[in-house]
Amino acid sequence: MPGRGRPGPTGIMGKAKDVVLITICSLVVLGFLFFAGMRSADVYYKSAWIVTHFPPAGTLCSEPFCLRTDTSKPESRFLELHFAYCPQHLSGGTQGRGRGAVLFFFFAFVVLLFSFLAIPIVGALFRVAAWPVLIPMWLAGKLPRSRLLPYARYADSGRRAPGDWLEPAGMWTGAVIALAAIALYCWW
């Protein structure tokens, strides 16, 4: 007895609809990821600027990568968030001005997650920065070759080797950097 109920779309039209739907969904997800990545880069950019110009003269403009401090905020309304913009971006500020709070908090959560990508990246950079010491140790036979790559010490369950502390130290440093960047960005 062939399938009961109504059969799904078949043929070229059904496949074309699937391709269009998958393409649209993929573009929306890529758009969210691009926006979150851009805002995460803005978090680190503005935090580095705040550290080098501490204390800043005022609140930084909310437009990405704008470092002006002559900002103003429009009047607040119920369930609407408004951010500080400089005179150049006040009329056309696009990043969350006057939009619902739910959308802002969704994007803020995604940006927060992207900001914490610094933790494993800095952990890996600690191992790469130690290569001038680790490569001669490997050539002398005191270090397994697999321990030259970042996070490779977790791949084998052998005995401890010199430099096993590099990734944890780098990850703790990355966590401090991420938290400091987010705190500075939120403060100013």
KEMI-832321 format. One record per residue: residue number from 0; residue in three letters; x, y, z of N, C-alpha, C, O in turn. Coordinates in nm, 2 decimals, always signed. Example, Ala and Ser with C-alpha at 12.3 -4.5 7.8 and 13.67 -1.06 7.14 Angstrom:
<atoms>
> seq,type,n_X,n_Y,n_Z,ca_X,ca_Y,ca_Z,c_X,c_Y,c_Z,o_X,o_Y,o_Z
> 0,ala,+1.32,-0.57,+0.78,+1.23,-0.45,+0.78,+1.32,-0.33,+0.78,+1.42,-0.33,+0.85
> 1,ser,+1.28,-0.22,+0.71,+1.37,-0.11,+0.71,+1.29,+0.00,+0.79,+1.34,+0.11,+0.80
</atoms>
This chain:
<atoms>
> seq,type,n_X,n_Y,n_Z,ca_X,ca_Y,ca_Z,c_X,c_Y,c_Z,o_X,o_Y,o_Z
> 0,met,+0.09,-0.12,+0.00,+0.00,+0.00,+0.00,+0.09,+0.12,+0.00,+0.16,+0.15,+0.10
> 1,pro,+0.09,+0.20,-0.11,+0.18,+0.32,-0.11,+0.14,+0.42,+0.00,+0.03,+0.40,+0.06
> 2,gly,+0.23,+0.51,+0.02,+0.21,+0.61,+0.13,+0.07,+0.66,+0.15,+0.00,+0.70,+0.05
> 3,arg,+0.03,+0.67,+0.27,-0.10,+0.72,+0.30,-0.09,+0.87,+0.31,+0.02,+0.93,+0.35
> 4,gly,-0.19,+0.94,+0.29,-0.19,+1.09,+0.30,-0.14,+1.15,+0.17,-0.12,+1.08,+0.07
> 5,arg,-0.11,+1.27,+0.18,-0.08,+1.35,+0.06,+0.07,+1.35,+0.04,+0.15,+1.37,+0.13
> 6,pro,+0.12,+1.32,-0.08,+0.26,+1.31,-0.11,+0.32,+1.45,-0.11,+0.25,+1.55,-0.14
> 7,gly,+0.45,+1.46,-0.08,+0.52,+1.59,-0.08,+0.55,+1.64,-0.22,+0.52,+1.56,-0.31
> 8,pro,+0.60,+1.76,-0.23,+0.63,+1.81,-0.36,+0.74,+1.73,-0.43,+0.84,+1.69,-0.36
> 9,thr,+0.72,+1.70,-0.55,+0.82,+1.62,-0.62,+0.86,+1.69,-0.75,+0.79,+1.78,-0.79
> 10,gly,+0.96,+1.64,-0.81,+0.99,+1.69,-0.94,+1.08,+1.82,-0.93,+1.13,+1.85,-0.82
> 11,ile,+1.09,+1.89,-1.04,+1.17,+2.01,-1.05,+1.12,+2.12,-0.96,+1.20,+2.19,-0.90
> 12,met,+0.99,+2.14,-0.96,+0.93,+2.25,-0.88,+0.96,+2.23,-0.73,+0.99,+2.33,-0.66
> 13,gly,+0.94,+2.11,-0.68,+0.97,+2.09,-0.54,+1.12,+2.11,-0.51,+1.15,+2.17,-0.40
> 14,lys,+1.21,+2.07,-0.59,+1.35,+2.09,-0.57,+1.39,+2.24,-0.58,+1.47,+2.28,-0.50
> 15,ala,+1.33,+2.31,-0.67,+1.35,+2.45,-0.68,+1.31,+2.53,-0.56,+1.38,+2.62,-0.51
> 16,lys,+1.19,+2.49,-0.50,+1.14,+2.55,-0.38,+1.24,+2.53,-0.27,+1.26,+2.62,-0.19
> 17,asp,+1.29,+2.41,-0.26,+1.38,+2.37,-0.15,+1.51,+2.45,-0.16,+1.56,+2.50,-0.06
> 18,val,+1.56,+2.47,-0.28,+1.68,+2.54,-0.31,+1.66,+2.69,-0.27,+1.75,+2.75,-0.21
> 19,val,+1.55,+2.75,-0.31,+1.52,+2.89,-0.28,+1.51,+2.91,-0.13,+1.56,+3.00,-0.07
> 20,leu,+1.43,+2.82,-0.06,+1.42,+2.83,+0.09,+1.55,+2.81,+0.16,+1.58,+2.89,+0.25
> 21,ile,+1.63,+2.72,+0.12,+1.76,+2.70,+0.18,+1.85,+2.82,+0.16,+1.93,+2.86,+0.24
> 22,thr,+1.85,+2.88,+0.04,+1.93,+2.99,+0.00,+1.89,+3.11,+0.09,+1.97,+3.18,+0.14
> 23,ile,+1.75,+3.14,+0.10,+1.71,+3.25,+0.18,+1.75,+3.23,+0.33,+1.80,+3.32,+0.39
> 24,cys,+1.73,+3.11,+0.38,+1.76,+3.09,+0.52,+1.91,+3.10,+0.54,+1.96,+3.16,+0.64
> 25,ser,+1.99,+3.06,+0.45,+2.14,+3.07,+0.46,+2.18,+3.21,+0.46,+2.27,+3.25,+0.53
> 26,leu,+2.12,+3.29,+0.37,+2.15,+3.44,+0.36,+2.12,+3.51,+0.49,+2.19,+3.60,+0.53
> 27,val,+2.00,+3.47,+0.55,+1.96,+3.54,+0.68,+2.06,+3.50,+0.79,+2.11,+3.59,+0.86
> 28,val,+2.10,+3.38,+0.80,+2.20,+3.33,+0.90,+2.33,+3.40,+0.88,+2.39,+3.45,+0.97
> 29,leu,+2.38,+3.40,+0.75,+2.51,+3.47,+0.72,+2.50,+3.62,+0.75,+2.60,+3.68,+0.80
> 30,gly,+2.39,+3.68,+0.73,+2.37,+3.82,+0.76,+2.38,+3.85,+0.91,+2.45,+3.94,+0.96
> 31,phe,+2.32,+3.76,+0.99,+2.33,+3.77,+1.14,+2.47,+3.75,+1.18,+2.52,+3.83,+1.26
> 32,leu,+2.54,+3.65,+1.13,+2.68,+3.63,+1.17,+2.77,+3.74,+1.12,+2.86,+3.78,+1.20
> 33,phe,+2.75,+3.80,+1.01,+2.83,+3.91,+0.96,+2.81,+4.03,+1.05,+2.90,+4.09,+1.10
> 34,phe,+2.68,+4.06,+1.09,+2.65,+4.17,+1.17,+2.71,+4.15,+1.31,+2.77,+4.24,+1.37
> 35,ala,+2.70,+4.03,+1.37,+2.76,+4.00,+1.50,+2.91,+4.01,+1.49,+2.97,+4.06,+1.59
> 36,gly,+2.97,+3.96,+1.39,+3.12,+3.97,+1.37,+3.16,+4.11,+1.36,+3.27,+4.15,+1.42
> 37,met,+3.09,+4.19,+1.29,+3.13,+4.34,+1.28,+3.12,+4.41,+1.41,+3.20,+4.48,+1.45
> 38,arg,+3.01,+4.38,+1.48,+2.99,+4.45,+1.61,+3.09,+4.40,+1.71,+3.13,+4.48,+1.80
> 39,ser,+3.13,+4.27,+1.70,+3.23,+4.22,+1.80,+3.37,+4.28,+1.77,+3.44,+4.32,+1.86
> 40,ala,+3.40,+4.30,+1.64,+3.52,+4.38,+1.61,+3.51,+4.52,+1.66,+3.61,+4.57,+1.70
> 41,asp,+3.40,+4.58,+1.65,+3.38,+4.72,+1.70,+3.40,+4.72,+1.85,+3.45,+4.82,+1.90
> 42,val,+3.36,+4.62,+1.93,+3.38,+4.61,+2.07,+3.53,+4.62,+2.10,+3.57,+4.70,+2.19
> 43,tyr,+3.61,+4.54,+2.03,+3.75,+4.54,+2.06,+3.82,+4.67,+2.01,+3.91,+4.72,+2.08
> 44,tyr,+3.77,+4.72,+1.90,+3.83,+4.85,+1.84,+3.81,+4.96,+1.94,+3.90,+5.04,+1.97
> 45,lys,+3.68,+4.98,+1.99,+3.65,+5.09,+2.08,+3.71,+5.07,+2.21,+3.75,+5.17,+2.28
> 46,ser,+3.72,+4.94,+2.26,+3.78,+4.92,+2.39,+3.93,+4.95,+2.39,+3.99,+5.01,+2.48
> 47,ala,+4.00,+4.92,+2.28,+4.14,+4.96,+2.26,+4.16,+5.11,+2.26,+4.25,+5.16,+2.32
> 48,trp,+4.07,+5.18,+2.19,+4.07,+5.32,+2.19,+4.05,+5.38,+2.33,+4.12,+5.48,+2.36
> 49,ile,+3.96,+5.33,+2.40,+3.93,+5.38,+2.54,+4.06,+5.36,+2.62,+4.09,+5.45,+2.70
> 50,val,+4.12,+5.24,+2.61,+4.24,+5.22,+2.69,+4.35,+5.32,+2.66,+4.42,+5.37,+2.75
> 51,thr,+4.37,+5.35,+2.53,+4.48,+5.44,+2.49,+4.44,+5.59,+2.51,+4.53,+5.67,+2.52
> 52,his,+4.31,+5.62,+2.53,+4.27,+5.76,+2.56,+4.19,+5.77,+2.69,+4.09,+5.84,+2.69
> 53,phe,+4.24,+5.70,+2.79,+4.16,+5.69,+2.92,+4.18,+5.82,+3.00,+4.29,+5.86,+3.01
> 54,pro,+4.08,+5.87,+3.06,+3.94,+5.85,+3.04,+3.89,+5.93,+2.91,+3.94,+6.04,+2.89
> 55,pro,+3.80,+5.87,+2.84,+3.75,+5.94,+2.72,+3.67,+6.07,+2.76,+3.62,+6.08,+2.87
> 56,ala,+3.67,+6.16,+2.67,+3.60,+6.29,+2.69,+3.45,+6.28,+2.71,+3.39,+6.37,+2.77
> 57,gly,+3.39,+6.17,+2.67,+3.25,+6.15,+2.68,+3.21,+6.02,+2.63,+3.29,+5.93,+2.60
> 58,thr,+3.08,+6.00,+2.61,+3.03,+5.87,+2.56,+3.06,+5.86,+2.41,+3.04,+5.96,+2.33
> 59,leu,+3.11,+5.74,+2.37,+3.14,+5.72,+2.23,+3.01,+5.70,+2.14,+2.91,+5.66,+2.19
> 60,cys,+3.02,+5.74,+2.02,+2.92,+5.72,+1.92,+2.88,+5.58,+1.91,+2.98,+5.49,+1.90
> 61,ser,+2.76,+5.54,+1.89,+2.72,+5.40,+1.88,+2.73,+5.34,+1.74,+2.72,+5.22,+1.72
> 62,glu,+2.76,+5.43,+1.64,+2.78,+5.38,+1.51,+2.91,+5.30,+1.50,+3.01,+5.34,+1.57
> 63,pro,+2.92,+5.19,+1.43,+3.04,+5.11,+1.43,+3.16,+5.18,+1.39,+3.16,+5.25,+1.28
> 64,phe,+3.27,+5.17,+1.46,+3.40,+5.22,+1.43,+3.40,+5.38,+1.43,+3.50,+5.44,+1.37
> 65,cys,+3.31,+5.44,+1.49,+3.31,+5.59,+1.50,+3.36,+5.62,+1.64,+3.30,+5.57,+1.74
> 66,leu,+3.46,+5.71,+1.65,+3.52,+5.74,+1.78,+3.49,+5.88,+1.83,+3.56,+5.93,+1.92
> 67,arg,+3.39,+5.94,+1.78,+3.35,+6.07,+1.83,+3.29,+6.07,+1.96,+3.21,+5.98,+1.99
> 68,thr,+3.32,+6.17,+2.05,+3.26,+6.17,+2.18,+3.16,+6.28,+2.20,+3.11,+6.30,+2.31
> 69,asp,+3.13,+6.36,+2.10,+3.03,+6.47,+2.11,+2.89,+6.41,+2.07,+2.84,+6.44,+1.97
> 70,thr,+2.84,+6.33,+2.16,+2.72,+6.25,+2.13,+2.60,+6.30,+2.21,+2.61,+6.38,+2.30
> 71,ser,+2.48,+6.27,+2.16,+2.35,+6.30,+2.23,+2.26,+6.18,+2.20,+2.27,+6.10,+2.11
> 72,lys,+2.16,+6.17,+2.29,+2.06,+6.07,+2.29,+1.92,+6.13,+2.27,+1.89,+6.23,+2.33
> 73,pro,+1.83,+6.07,+2.18,+1.70,+6.11,+2.17,+1.62,+6.08,+2.29,+1.66,+6.00,+2.38
> 74,glu,+1.50,+6.13,+2.30,+1.42,+6.10,+2.42,+1.37,+5.96,+2.42,+1.34,+5.90,+2.32
> 75,ser,+1.38,+5.90,+2.54,+1.34,+5.76,+2.55,+1.19,+5.74,+2.55,+1.11,+5.83,+2.60
> 76,arg,+1.14,+5.63,+2.50,+1.00,+5.59,+2.50,+0.99,+5.45,+2.55,+1.09,+5.37,+2.56
> 77,phe,+0.87,+5.41,+2.59,+0.85,+5.28,+2.65,+0.89,+5.17,+2.55,+0.84,+5.17,+2.44
> 78,leu,+0.96,+5.07,+2.59,+1.01,+4.95,+2.51,+1.09,+4.99,+2.39,+1.09,+4.91,+2.29
> 79,glu,+1.15,+5.10,+2.39,+1.24,+5.14,+2.28,+1.37,+5.18,+2.34,+1.38,+5.25,+2.44
> 80,leu,+1.48,+5.14,+2.28,+1.61,+5.17,+2.32,+1.67,+5.27,+2.23,+1.66,+5.27,+2.10
> 81,his,+1.74,+5.37,+2.28,+1.80,+5.47,+2.21,+1.95,+5.48,+2.25,+1.98,+5.47,+2.37
> 82,phe,+2.04,+5.50,+2.16,+2.18,+5.50,+2.19,+2.24,+5.64,+2.16,+2.17,+5.72,+2.08
> 83,ala,+2.35,+5.66,+2.21,+2.42,+5.79,+2.19,+2.48,+5.79,+2.05,+2.56,+5.70,+2.01
> 84,tyr,+2.46,+5.90,+1.97,+2.51,+5.91,+1.84,+2.57,+6.05,+1.83,+2.53,+6.15,+1.89
> 85,cys,+2.68,+6.07,+1.75,+2.74,+6.19,+1.72,+2.65,+6.27,+1.62,+2.56,+6.21,+1.56
> 86,pro,+2.67,+6.40,+1.60,+2.58,+6.48,+1.51,+2.59,+6.42,+1.37,+2.49,+6.43,+1.29
> 87,gln,+2.70,+6.36,+1.32,+2.71,+6.31,+1.19,+2.61,+6.19,+1.17,+2.56,+6.17,+1.06
> 88,his,+2.60,+6.10,+1.27,+2.53,+5.98,+1.26,+2.39,+5.99,+1.33,+2.31,+5.89,+1.32
> 89,leu,+2.35,+6.10,+1.39,+2.23,+6.11,+1.47,+2.11,+6.09,+1.38,+2.01,+6.02,+1.42
> 90,ser,+2.11,+6.14,+1.26,+1.99,+6.13,+1.17,+1.98,+6.00,+1.11,+1.87,+5.95,+1.07
> 91,gly,+2.09,+5.93,+1.09,+2.09,+5.80,+1.02,+2.14,+5.69,+1.10,+2.18,+5.59,+1.04
> 92,gly,+2.15,+5.70,+1.23,+2.20,+5.59,+1.31,+2.12,+5.46,+1.29,+2.00,+5.46,+1.31
> 93,thr,+2.18,+5.36,+1.24,+2.11,+5.24,+1.20,+2.12,+5.12,+1.30,+2.04,+5.03,+1.29
> 94,gln,+2.21,+5.13,+1.40,+2.23,+5.02,+1.48,+2.14,+5.02,+1.61,+2.19,+5.05,+1.72
> 95,gly,+2.02,+4.99,+1.60,+1.93,+4.97,+1.71,+1.85,+5.10,+1.76,+1.78,+5.09,+1.86
> 96,arg,+1.86,+5.21,+1.69,+1.79,+5.33,+1.73,+1.64,+5.31,+1.71,+1.60,+5.29,+1.60
> 97,gly,+1.57,+5.32,+1.82,+1.42,+5.32,+1.80,+1.37,+5.19,+1.77,+1.25,+5.18,+1.74
> 98,arg,+1.44,+5.08,+1.78,+1.39,+4.95,+1.75,+1.35,+4.88,+1.88,+1.39,+4.93,+1.99
> 99,gly,+1.28,+4.78,+1.87,+1.23,+4.71,+1.99,+1.35,+4.65,+2.07,+1.45,+4.62,+2.02
> 100,ala,+1.32,+4.64,+2.20,+1.43,+4.59,+2.29,+1.46,+4.45,+2.27,+1.57,+4.40,+2.29
> 101,val,+1.36,+4.37,+2.22,+1.39,+4.22,+2.20,+1.49,+4.20,+2.10,+1.58,+4.12,+2.11
> 102,leu,+1.48,+4.27,+1.98,+1.57,+4.26,+1.87,+1.71,+4.30,+1.92,+1.81,+4.24,+1.89
> 103,phe,+1.72,+4.41,+1.99,+1.85,+4.46,+2.04,+1.92,+4.36,+2.13,+2.04,+4.33,+2.12
> 104,phe,+1.84,+4.30,+2.22,+1.90,+4.20,+2.32,+1.94,+4.07,+2.25,+2.04,+4.01,+2.29
> 105,phe,+1.87,+4.03,+2.14,+1.91,+3.92,+2.06,+2.05,+3.95,+2.00,+2.14,+3.86,+2.01
> 106,phe,+2.06,+4.06,+1.93,+2.19,+4.10,+1.87,+2.30,+4.11,+1.98,+2.41,+4.07,+1.95
> 107,ala,+2.27,+4.17,+2.09,+2.37,+4.19,+2.20,+2.42,+4.05,+2.25,+2.53,+4.03,+2.28
> 108,phe,+2.33,+3.95,+2.25,+2.37,+3.82,+2.30,+2.46,+3.76,+2.20,+2.56,+3.69,+2.23
> 109,val,+2.43,+3.77,+2.07,+2.52,+3.71,+1.96,+2.65,+3.78,+1.96,+2.75,+3.72,+1.95
> 110,val,+2.65,+3.91,+1.98,+2.78,+3.99,+1.99,+2.86,+3.94,+2.11,+2.98,+3.93,+2.10
> 111,leu,+2.79,+3.92,+2.22,+2.86,+3.87,+2.34,+2.93,+3.74,+2.31,+3.04,+3.71,+2.35
> 112,leu,+2.86,+3.65,+2.25,+2.91,+3.52,+2.22,+3.03,+3.53,+2.12,+3.14,+3.46,+2.14
> 113,phe,+3.03,+3.62,+2.02,+3.14,+3.64,+1.93,+3.26,+3.70,+2.00,+3.37,+3.67,+1.97
> 114,ser,+3.23,+3.79,+2.10,+3.34,+3.85,+2.18,+3.42,+3.75,+2.25,+3.54,+3.77,+2.27
> 115,phe,+3.36,+3.64,+2.29,+3.43,+3.54,+2.37,+3.51,+3.44,+2.28,+3.57,+3.35,+2.33
> 116,leu,+3.51,+3.46,+2.15,+3.59,+3.39,+2.06,+3.74,+3.42,+2.08,+3.83,+3.34,+2.04
> 117,ala,+3.77,+3.53,+2.15,+3.91,+3.56,+2.18,+3.97,+3.46,+2.27,+4.09,+3.45,+2.27
> 118,ile,+3.89,+3.39,+2.35,+3.95,+3.30,+2.45,+4.03,+3.19,+2.38,+4.14,+3.17,+2.41
> 119,pro,+3.97,+3.11,+2.29,+4.05,+3.00,+2.23,+4.15,+3.06,+2.13,+4.26,+2.99,+2.11
> 120,ile,+4.13,+3.17,+2.07,+4.22,+3.23,+1.98,+4.35,+3.27,+2.05,+4.46,+3.24,+2.00
> 121,val,+4.34,+3.34,+2.16,+4.45,+3.38,+2.24,+4.52,+3.25,+2.30,+4.65,+3.25,+2.30
> 122,gly,+4.45,+3.15,+2.33,+4.51,+3.03,+2.38,+4.60,+2.96,+2.27,+4.71,+2.92,+2.30
> 123,ala,+4.55,+2.96,+2.15,+4.63,+2.91,+2.04,+4.75,+3.00,+2.01,+4.85,+2.95,+1.97
> 124,leu,+4.73,+3.13,+2.02,+4.84,+3.22,+1.99,+4.96,+3.20,+2.09,+5.07,+3.22,+2.06
> 125,phe,+4.93,+3.17,+2.22,+5.03,+3.14,+2.31,+5.12,+3.03,+2.27,+5.24,+3.04,+2.28
> 126,arg,+5.06,+2.92,+2.21,+5.14,+2.81,+2.16,+5.22,+2.85,+2.04,+5.34,+2.81,+2.03
> 127,val,+5.16,+2.93,+1.95,+5.24,+2.97,+1.83,+5.35,+3.06,+1.87,+5.46,+3.06,+1.81
> 128,ala,+5.33,+3.15,+1.97,+5.43,+3.24,+2.01,+5.55,+3.17,+2.07,+5.66,+3.22,+2.08
> 129,ala,+5.52,+3.05,+2.13,+5.63,+2.97,+2.19,+5.71,+2.89,+2.09,+5.80,+2.81,+2.14
> 130,trp,+5.68,+2.89,+1.96,+5.75,+2.81,+1.87,+5.90,+2.83,+1.87,+5.97,+2.73,+1.85
> 131,pro,+5.95,+2.95,+1.89,+6.10,+2.96,+1.89,+6.16,+2.88,+2.00,+6.28,+2.85,+1.99
> 132,val,+6.09,+2.84,+2.10,+6.14,+2.76,+2.21,+6.11,+2.61,+2.18,+6.19,+2.52,+2.21
> 133,leu,+5.98,+2.59,+2.14,+5.93,+2.45,+2.12,+6.00,+2.38,+2.00,+6.02,+2.26,+2.01
> 134,ile,+6.02,+2.45,+1.89,+6.08,+2.38,+1.78,+6.22,+2.32,+1.81,+6.25,+2.21,+1.77
> 135,pro,+6.31,+2.40,+1.87,+6.44,+2.34,+1.91,+6.42,+2.22,+2.00,+6.50,+2.12,+2.00
> 136,met,+6.32,+2.23,+2.09,+6.30,+2.11,+2.18,+6.25,+1.99,+2.10,+6.29,+1.88,+2.13
> 137,trp,+6.17,+2.01,+2.00,+6.13,+1.90,+1.92,+6.24,+1.84,+1.84,+6.26,+1.72,+1.82
> 138,leu,+6.33,+1.93,+1.78,+6.45,+1.89,+1.71,+6.54,+1.81,+1.80,+6.61,+1.72,+1.75
> 139,ala,+6.55,+1.84,+1.93,+6.64,+1.77,+2.02,+6.57,+1.64,+2.07,+6.63,+1.56,+2.14
> 140,gly,+6.44,+1.61,+2.03,+6.37,+1.49,+2.08,+6.31,+1.50,+2.21,+6.27,+1.40,+2.27
> 141,lys,+6.30,+1.62,+2.27,+6.24,+1.63,+2.40,+6.09,+1.66,+2.40,+6.03,+1.67,+2.51
> 142,leu,+6.04,+1.68,+2.28,+5.90,+1.72,+2.27,+5.84,+1.64,+2.15,+5.90,+1.64,+2.04
> 143,pro,+5.73,+1.58,+2.17,+5.67,+1.51,+2.05,+5.62,+1.61,+1.95,+5.58,+1.72,+1.98
> 144,arg,+5.63,+1.57,+1.82,+5.60,+1.66,+1.71,+5.45,+1.71,+1.72,+5.42,+1.82,+1.68
> 145,ser,+5.36,+1.63,+1.77,+5.22,+1.66,+1.78,+5.20,+1.78,+1.88,+5.09,+1.84,+1.87
> 146,arg,+5.29,+1.80,+1.96,+5.27,+1.91,+2.06,+5.31,+2.05,+2.01,+5.30,+2.14,+2.09
> 147,leu,+5.35,+2.06,+1.88,+5.38,+2.19,+1.83,+5.26,+2.27,+1.79,+5.26,+2.39,+1.79
> 148,leu,+5.15,+2.20,+1.75,+5.03,+2.26,+1.71,+4.94,+2.30,+1.83,+4.94,+2.23,+1.93
> 149,pro,+4.87,+2.41,+1.82,+4.78,+2.45,+1.93,+4.68,+2.34,+1.96,+4.62,+2.28,+1.87
> 150,tyr,+4.65,+2.32,+2.08,+4.55,+2.23,+2.14,+4.58,+2.08,+2.10,+4.49,+2.00,+2.11
> 151,ala,+4.70,+2.05,+2.05,+4.74,+1.92,+2.02,+4.76,+1.83,+2.14,+4.75,+1.71,+2.13
> 152,arg,+4.79,+1.89,+2.25,+4.81,+1.81,+2.37,+4.69,+1.74,+2.42,+4.70,+1.64,+2.49
> 153,tyr,+4.57,+1.78,+2.37,+4.45,+1.71,+2.41,+4.42,+1.59,+2.32,+4.34,+1.51,+2.36
> 154,ala,+4.49,+1.58,+2.21,+4.47,+1.48,+2.11,+4.52,+1.34,+2.17,+4.46,+1.24,+2.15
> 155,asp,+4.64,+1.35,+2.23,+4.69,+1.22,+2.28,+4.68,+1.23,+2.43,+4.69,+1.33,+2.50
> 156,ser,+4.68,+1.11,+2.49,+4.66,+1.10,+2.64,+4.79,+1.06,+2.70,+4.79,+1.00,+2.81
> 157,gly,+4.90,+1.09,+2.64,+5.03,+1.05,+2.69,+5.07,+1.13,+2.81,+4.99,+1.20,+2.87
> 158,arg,+5.20,+1.12,+2.84,+5.25,+1.19,+2.96,+5.26,+1.34,+2.93,+5.25,+1.38,+2.82
> 159,arg,+5.28,+1.41,+3.04,+5.29,+1.56,+3.02,+5.42,+1.60,+2.95,+5.52,+1.53,+2.96
> 160,ala,+5.41,+1.70,+2.87,+5.53,+1.75,+2.80,+5.55,+1.90,+2.83,+5.46,+1.97,+2.88
> 161,pro,+5.67,+1.95,+2.81,+5.69,+2.09,+2.83,+5.60,+2.18,+2.75,+5.58,+2.15,+2.63
> 162,gly,+5.55,+2.28,+2.81,+5.46,+2.37,+2.73,+5.31,+2.34,+2.74,+5.23,+2.40,+2.67
> 163,asp,+5.27,+2.23,+2.82,+5.13,+2.20,+2.83,+5.05,+2.31,+2.90,+4.93,+2.31,+2.89
> 164,trp,+5.12,+2.40,+2.96,+5.05,+2.51,+3.03,+5.02,+2.63,+2.94,+4.95,+2.72,+2.98
> 165,leu,+5.07,+2.62,+2.82,+5.05,+2.74,+2.73,+4.90,+2.77,+2.69,+4.86,+2.88,+2.71
> 166,glu,+4.83,+2.67,+2.65,+4.69,+2.70,+2.61,+4.60,+2.74,+2.73,+4.53,+2.84,+2.72
> 167,pro,+4.61,+2.67,+2.85,+4.53,+2.73,+2.96,+4.57,+2.87,+3.00,+4.48,+2.95,+3.03
> 168,ala,+4.70,+2.90,+3.00,+4.74,+3.04,+3.03,+4.68,+3.13,+2.93,+4.64,+3.24,+2.96
> 169,gly,+4.69,+3.10,+2.80,+4.64,+3.18,+2.69,+4.49,+3.20,+2.70,+4.44,+3.31,+2.67
> 170,met,+4.42,+3.09,+2.74,+4.27,+3.10,+2.75,+4.23,+3.19,+2.86,+4.13,+3.27,+2.85
> 171,trp,+4.30,+3.18,+2.98,+4.27,+3.27,+3.09,+4.30,+3.42,+3.05,+4.22,+3.51,+3.08
> 172,thr,+4.41,+3.44,+2.98,+4.44,+3.57,+2.93,+4.33,+3.62,+2.83,+4.29,+3.74,+2.84
> 173,gly,+4.29,+3.53,+2.74,+4.18,+3.57,+2.65,+4.05,+3.60,+2.72,+3.98,+3.69,+2.67
> 174,ala,+4.02,+3.53,+2.83,+3.90,+3.56,+2.90,+3.91,+3.69,+2.97,+3.81,+3.77,+2.97
> 175,val,+4.02,+3.73,+3.02,+4.04,+3.86,+3.08,+4.03,+3.97,+2.98,+3.96,+4.07,+3.00
> 176,ile,+4.09,+3.95,+2.86,+4.08,+4.04,+2.75,+3.93,+4.06,+2.71,+3.89,+4.17,+2.69
> 177,ala,+3.86,+3.95,+2.69,+3.72,+3.96,+2.65,+3.63,+4.03,+2.75,+3.55,+4.12,+2.71
> 178,leu,+3.65,+4.00,+2.88,+3.57,+4.06,+2.98,+3.60,+4.21,+2.99,+3.51,+4.29,+3.01
> 179,ala,+3.73,+4.24,+2.98,+3.77,+4.38,+2.99,+3.72,+4.46,+2.87,+3.67,+4.57,+2.89
> 180,ala,+3.72,+4.40,+2.75,+3.67,+4.47,+2.63,+3.52,+4.49,+2.64,+3.47,+4.60,+2.61
> 181,ile,+3.45,+4.39,+2.69,+3.30,+4.41,+2.70,+3.27,+4.51,+2.81,+3.18,+4.59,+2.79
> 182,ala,+3.34,+4.51,+2.92,+3.31,+4.61,+3.03,+3.34,+4.75,+2.98,+3.26,+4.84,+3.01
> 183,leu,+3.45,+4.77,+2.91,+3.49,+4.90,+2.86,+3.38,+4.95,+2.76,+3.34,+5.06,+2.76
> 184,tyr,+3.34,+4.86,+2.67,+3.24,+4.89,+2.57,+3.11,+4.93,+2.63,+3.05,+5.03,+2.59
> 185,cys,+3.07,+4.85,+2.73,+2.94,+4.88,+2.80,+2.95,+5.01,+2.88,+2.85,+5.09,+2.89
> 186,trp,+3.06,+5.04,+2.94,+3.07,+5.15,+3.03,+3.07,+5.28,+2.95,+3.00,+5.38,+2.98
> 187,trp,+3.14,+5.29,+2.83,+3.14,+5.41,+2.75,+3.06,+5.38,+2.63,+3.04,+5.47,+2.55
</atoms>
